[in-house]
Amino acid sequence: MATSISATGFKGGFGTSSFMAGEDFGMLAKSVLPNHVRVAKPVRLAATMKNVNEGKGLFAPIVVVTRNIIGKKRLNQLRGKAIALHSQVITEFCKSIGADSKQRQGLIRLAKKNGERLGFLA
């Protein structure tokens, strides 16, 4: 192998099959690097149905105090009864004005969003 030092400081020849040449990198990579790399599955948090406005809203402090006094289970029972009664009122209203079920469903969803914003679901 003919070696020469040029102005750039390069030692070695261009036409030779030395380690510095790119042809041997494949062989080196096969001998050193593993064929496959195991990657762990990403950790994913369980989806929870939580109110994004929890603790916010005009009535949230009252709901939190009530929950602390009567307990979470009893509060959820009362809340369920209130939601069912409100849905019945909306249904009767829709019947009286002749609204179809799609409009009724939209009003019930709107009532749920308004309840979240006001803090009833805190």
FENHU-V21130 format. One record per helix or strand of 3 or more residues. SS is the DSSP state (a for helix, b for strand). FROM is the first residue (numbers start at 1). TO is the last residue. If there is no record, write none. Layout:
SS & FROM & TO
SS & FROM & TO
//
This chain:
a & 23 & 32
a & 60 & 70
a & 72 & 97
a & 101 & 118
//
